[in-house]
């Protein structure tokens, strides 16, 4: 994978329905990995398969996945129901049944009754919940999280992580989650991809990796 003069070597196999953290030193290529899987960056060589389908040349919208970014990408001029409804129809021409689905998924993430609210009127945690609700409405089997909860306080971040794990288990969703916090990986991701020195390694057992990290990860974690 190439981003400008940055090269990242990856040869990995993530199993369906697994929850996998992506961890490593800053600038090591974690976001490059997810953006390449999502189709926002093109690999210089090799191929990307999702559920056995080669999507290397597919546009982002044509890939069977959804991605949630750190800034949540909510449109400030659209209501919460409209922002969430984009997960069903980009033109927001929803029928009654689809509008009911929007209300149901908002209730699922704890935002019942907030349909008419605008993002600037919501807390950071509520905005994160809205972004997650929109991702769920897309109904894709692969969910990519690029630190969407990094700006939240500790208690709320843990609450959101638990919600993600619960929903992924219920909906049989495969999760790839970038995190700078090893405790987040331990909490909901049994496996971890280590991205360091221009290479992606894994998936490997999260607990074992963090208990005895390699040198490339040890200084980043502050381990002795």
Legacy VTK file of the C-alpha trace (Angstrom):
# vtk DataFile Version 3.0
C-alpha trace
ASCII
DATASET POLYDATA
POINTS 224 float
0.000 0.000 0.000
1.316 3.460 -0.850
0.391 6.937 0.377
2.763 9.434 -1.205
6.198 8.064 -0.318
4.788 6.037 2.592
4.721 2.258 2.046
2.827 -0.278 4.129
3.219 -4.019 3.677
0.181 -6.087 4.651
-0.657 -9.765 4.180
-3.472 -10.465 6.600
-6.622 -12.572 6.892
-9.370 -11.323 9.207
-12.047 -13.921 9.855
-15.725 -13.134 9.474
-17.550 -11.986 12.651
-14.294 -11.346 14.508
-13.499 -8.147 16.435
-9.972 -6.960 15.718
-8.127 -3.930 17.090
-5.568 -2.066 14.987
-2.801 -0.720 17.191
0.720 0.630 16.813
2.912 3.737 17.013
1.566 7.040 15.670
2.220 7.496 11.971
2.778 3.786 11.475
0.013 3.313 8.928
-3.118 2.382 10.880
-5.372 4.851 9.065
-3.677 3.995 5.766
-4.667 0.364 6.305
-8.328 1.122 6.979
-8.575 3.728 4.222
-7.167 1.208 1.757
-9.634 -1.467 2.844
-12.425 1.116 2.514
-11.295 2.152 -0.965
-10.228 5.726 -0.221
-6.632 4.750 -1.066
-5.518 2.364 -3.785
-2.837 -0.282 -3.119
0.252 -0.184 -5.322
0.035 -3.968 -5.680
-1.849 -6.971 -4.331
-5.565 -7.406 -3.769
-8.269 -6.802 -1.189
-11.052 -9.305 -0.661
-14.199 -8.876 1.422
-16.293 -12.003 1.989
-14.407 -13.710 -0.838
-15.041 -10.894 -3.336
-12.142 -9.022 -4.920
-12.864 -5.325 -4.293
-9.406 -3.957 -5.100
-10.722 -1.774 -7.925
-14.189 -1.169 -6.467
-15.286 2.327 -5.456
-15.794 2.925 -1.715
-19.589 2.957 -2.087
-19.504 -0.411 -3.833
-17.661 -2.175 -1.016
-19.627 -4.232 1.473
-18.538 -2.204 4.498
-19.095 1.002 6.404
-16.589 3.281 8.114
-16.954 5.653 11.063
-14.333 8.383 11.428
-13.119 10.272 14.486
-15.099 13.403 13.555
-18.260 11.315 12.915
-18.984 13.168 9.625
-22.430 14.422 10.636
-23.932 17.222 8.539
-24.672 20.148 10.908
-27.649 21.415 8.877
-29.449 18.061 8.853
-31.527 16.696 11.707
-30.446 13.577 13.539
-33.081 11.568 11.678
-31.820 12.891 8.348
-28.165 12.267 9.188
-29.036 8.736 10.214
-31.328 8.202 7.234
-28.394 8.769 4.895
-27.402 5.233 5.819
-30.463 4.028 3.904
-30.857 6.534 1.069
-28.410 9.337 0.153
-31.297 11.328 -1.347
-33.236 11.024 1.950
-36.399 9.958 0.146
-37.497 7.500 2.800
-40.823 5.726 2.916
-42.759 5.183 6.141
-41.141 1.809 6.839
-37.662 3.247 6.366
-38.438 6.154 8.681
-39.558 3.619 11.278
-36.185 1.855 10.856
-34.408 5.153 11.527
-36.386 5.699 14.725
-35.776 2.113 15.821
-31.992 2.260 15.366
-31.807 5.650 17.109
-33.643 4.112 20.047
-31.209 1.164 19.902
-28.265 3.509 20.499
-30.038 5.527 23.189
-31.237 8.484 21.095
-34.975 7.919 21.200
-36.879 11.182 20.787
-33.868 13.038 19.336
-34.902 12.685 15.687
-35.443 16.444 15.168
-32.240 17.553 16.916
-29.323 19.076 15.002
-25.736 17.836 15.581
-24.529 21.148 17.114
-27.178 20.700 19.810
-25.923 17.222 20.733
-23.159 16.191 23.115
-20.053 14.453 21.795
-21.362 11.135 22.995
-24.709 11.648 21.281
-22.974 12.530 18.031
-20.928 9.340 18.278
-24.108 7.360 18.834
-25.706 8.993 15.793
-22.735 8.094 13.598
-22.922 4.513 14.843
-26.672 4.421 14.152
-26.095 5.535 10.565
-23.458 2.837 10.145
-25.872 0.199 11.429
-28.576 1.270 8.985
-26.221 0.562 6.110
-26.437 -3.098 7.082
-22.904 -3.950 5.979
-21.065 -6.985 7.432
-17.745 -5.136 7.917
-17.439 -2.126 10.243
-14.292 0.031 10.251
-13.782 2.395 13.194
-11.052 5.044 12.994
-10.960 6.208 16.623
-14.524 7.610 16.640
-14.628 7.706 20.457
-11.176 9.169 21.130
-12.553 12.574 22.170
-15.008 11.144 24.695
-14.473 10.933 28.437
-13.388 7.571 29.899
-16.798 6.435 31.149
-18.648 7.376 27.963
-15.933 5.864 25.768
-16.249 2.536 27.578
-20.030 2.692 27.233
-19.708 3.219 23.473
-17.175 0.400 23.153
-19.502 -1.995 24.958
-22.362 -0.914 22.692
-20.255 -1.595 19.592
-19.289 -5.052 20.860
-22.898 -5.877 21.703
-24.201 -4.783 18.300
-21.436 -6.554 16.394
-22.268 -9.782 18.207
-26.010 -9.413 17.593
-25.677 -8.475 13.914
-22.728 -10.804 13.082
-20.591 -7.823 12.063
-16.835 -8.047 11.555
-15.027 -5.184 13.293
-11.695 -3.498 12.556
-11.056 -0.759 15.124
-8.110 1.629 15.301
-7.248 2.592 18.855
-4.356 4.255 20.668
-5.590 2.872 24.004
-4.563 -0.728 24.742
-7.326 -0.995 27.347
-9.903 -0.420 24.586
-8.448 -3.261 22.541
-8.482 -5.549 25.568
-12.060 -4.647 26.367
-13.781 -5.648 23.127
-11.247 -7.084 20.652
-9.946 -10.616 21.228
-7.511 -10.136 18.334
-5.196 -7.311 17.283
-3.327 -6.227 14.181
0.034 -4.635 14.976
0.983 -1.870 12.540
4.617 -0.806 12.968
7.739 -0.204 10.907
5.740 -0.211 7.675
4.328 -3.692 8.256
0.986 -5.108 9.416
1.257 -8.230 11.578
-1.512 -10.478 12.827
-4.229 -10.946 13.751
-2.844 -12.155 17.070
-4.218 -12.635 20.568
-4.707 -9.197 22.117
-3.925 -10.209 25.677
-0.742 -12.042 24.741
0.467 -9.208 22.506
-0.030 -6.525 25.141
1.367 -8.671 27.955
4.640 -9.170 26.077
4.813 -6.509 23.323
7.585 -6.548 20.722
10.116 -3.729 20.735
8.224 -1.870 17.998
5.244 -1.583 20.348
6.989 -1.558 23.720
8.256 2.035 23.649
4.927 3.289 22.296
3.063 1.655 25.191
5.665 2.783 27.720
6.277 -0.853 28.678
9.460 -1.810 30.505
LINES 1 225
224 0 1 2 3 4 5 6 7 8 9 10 11 12 13 14 15 16 17 18 19 20 21 22 23 24 25 26 27 28 29 30 31 32 33 34 35 36 37 38 39 40 41 42 43 44 45 46 47 48 49 50 51 52 53 54 55 56 57 58 59 60 61 62 63 64 65 66 67 68 69 70 71 72 73 74 75 76 77 78 79 80 81 82 83 84 85 86 87 88 89 90 91 92 93 94 95 96 97 98 99 100 101 102 103 104 105 106 107 108 109 110 111 112 113 114 115 116 117 118 119 120 121 122 123 124 125 126 127 128 129 130 131 132 133 134 135 136 137 138 139 140 141 142 143 144 145 146 147 148 149 150 151 152 153 154 155 156 157 158 159 160 161 162 163 164 165 166 167 168 169 170 171 172 173 174 175 176 177 178 179 180 181 182 183 184 185 186 187 188 189 190 191 192 193 194 195 196 197 198 199 200 201 202 203 204 205 206 207 208 209 210 211 212 213 214 215 216 217 218 219 220 221 222 223
